[in-house]
Amino acid sequence: MIGDEYKSDNQKKQFYRSKDWESLRLEALERDNYECQECKRQGRVHVDSKKVDGERKLIELNVHHKYEIEQYPKLALMLDNLETLCLACHNKVHGKGFKPSKKKKWDDELW
C-alpha cells in the first residue's frame, strides 16, 4: 500500500495515480462487466463508452469506494469495497451536480 492516510488532496491524488489503484480499478471494472451497478439495480443498463481512434475516450464510468478512503484507509485497496458507477450515479452518491428544483415564482392557486 502507498500509505495509510488519505486526508489531504495531495495524498488522494497520489493514491489515485498509483499503479496499485489502477490495477485494482481495472479488476473492478472487469468484475462488474463495465456496467453501472446502481443502474443495474434499478433495471437500467449503462455501459462504458467505446474508444474511437484519434479521439479522446469519454469517461462514462467511475470505480467508487463504498467506504471512503478518508475514513477507511485500510479498505482503499480492497476489491469488495469497490463498485462501478456511471457518472450520474456517482455524483448522486456524493451529492454533486444536482441542484434543488426552482421554487415557483408565484405561489398562487391555479384557476
C-alpha positions as CSV (number, residue, x, y, z in Angstrom):
1,M,0.0,0.0,0.0
2,I,1.1,3.5,-0.7
3,G,0.1,5.0,2.7
4,D,-2.4,4.5,5.4
5,E,-3.9,8.0,5.4
6,Y,-5.7,9.9,2.6
7,K,-6.8,13.1,4.2
8,S,-5.2,15.8,2.0
9,D,-5.8,16.4,-1.7
10,N,-2.2,15.6,-2.4
11,Q,-2.4,12.2,-0.6
12,K,-5.6,11.3,-2.5
13,K,-4.1,12.3,-5.9
14,Q,-1.0,10.2,-5.2
15,F,-3.3,7.2,-4.3
16,Y,-5.5,7.6,-7.4
17,R,-2.4,7.9,-9.7
18,S,-0.8,4.7,-8.2
19,K,-0.2,1.5,-10.1
20,D,-1.9,-0.4,-7.3
21,W,-5.1,1.6,-7.7
22,E,-5.1,1.4,-11.5
23,S,-4.7,-2.3,-11.4
24,L,-7.5,-2.8,-8.9
25,R,-9.7,-0.3,-10.7
26,L,-9.4,-2.3,-13.9
27,E,-10.2,-5.5,-11.9
28,A,-13.4,-3.9,-10.5
29,L,-14.5,-2.7,-14.0
30,E,-13.9,-6.2,-15.4
31,R,-15.7,-7.9,-12.5
32,D,-18.7,-5.5,-13.0
33,N,-18.7,-6.1,-16.8
34,Y,-18.1,-2.4,-17.4
35,E,-21.7,-1.7,-16.3
36,C,-23.0,0.8,-13.7
37,Q,-24.1,-1.4,-10.8
38,E,-26.7,1.2,-9.5
39,C,-28.3,1.5,-12.9
40,K,-28.4,-2.3,-13.0
41,R,-30.1,-2.5,-9.6
42,Q,-32.7,0.0,-11.0
43,G,-33.3,-2.2,-14.0
44,R,-31.4,0.1,-16.4
45,V,-28.2,-0.5,-18.4
46,H,-25.4,1.9,-18.6
47,V,-22.2,0.6,-20.1
48,D,-18.8,2.1,-20.7
49,S,-18.1,4.2,-23.9
50,K,-16.0,2.8,-26.7
51,K,-12.6,4.2,-27.6
52,V,-12.6,5.8,-31.1
53,D,-9.2,6.0,-32.8
54,G,-8.0,9.6,-32.9
55,E,-10.4,10.8,-30.3
56,R,-10.3,11.0,-26.5
57,K,-12.4,8.3,-24.8
58,L,-15.4,9.7,-23.0
59,I,-15.5,8.9,-19.3
60,E,-18.7,7.1,-18.6
61,L,-17.9,5.1,-15.5
62,N,-16.1,5.5,-12.2
63,V,-15.0,3.0,-9.7
64,H,-16.5,4.0,-6.4
65,H,-15.3,3.3,-2.9
66,K,-18.4,2.2,-0.9
67,Y,-16.5,3.1,2.3
68,E,-14.5,6.3,1.5
69,I,-10.7,6.2,1.8
70,E,-10.5,9.2,4.1
71,Q,-12.4,7.4,6.8
72,Y,-11.5,3.8,6.0
73,P,-7.9,3.8,4.6
74,K,-7.4,0.1,5.2
75,L,-10.3,-0.6,2.7
76,A,-8.8,1.6,0.0
77,L,-7.4,-1.3,-2.0
78,M,-10.0,-4.0,-1.2
79,L,-11.9,-5.2,-4.3
80,D,-15.1,-5.8,-2.2
81,N,-15.1,-2.1,-1.2
82,L,-15.4,-1.1,-4.9
83,E,-18.3,-0.9,-7.4
84,T,-18.6,0.5,-10.9
85,L,-20.9,3.5,-11.2
86,C,-21.8,5.8,-14.1
87,L,-21.1,9.5,-13.6
88,A,-24.7,10.4,-12.8
89,C,-25.0,7.7,-10.1
90,H,-21.5,8.5,-8.7
91,N,-22.4,12.2,-8.5
92,K,-25.7,11.4,-6.8
93,V,-23.9,9.2,-4.2
94,H,-21.6,12.2,-3.4
95,G,-24.4,14.8,-3.6
96,K,-22.8,16.6,-6.6
97,G,-24.3,18.0,-9.7
98,F,-27.9,18.0,-8.6
99,K,-29.5,21.4,-7.9
100,P,-32.7,21.7,-6.0
101,S,-35.7,22.4,-8.2
102,K,-36.5,26.1,-8.7
103,K,-39.1,27.4,-6.4
104,K,-42.2,28.7,-8.2
105,K,-42.2,32.5,-8.6
106,W,-45.9,32.7,-7.7
107,D,-47.5,30.6,-5.1
108,D,-51.0,31.3,-6.3
109,E,-53.6,28.7,-6.9
110,L,-54.4,27.9,-10.5
111,W,-57.9,28.7,-11.7
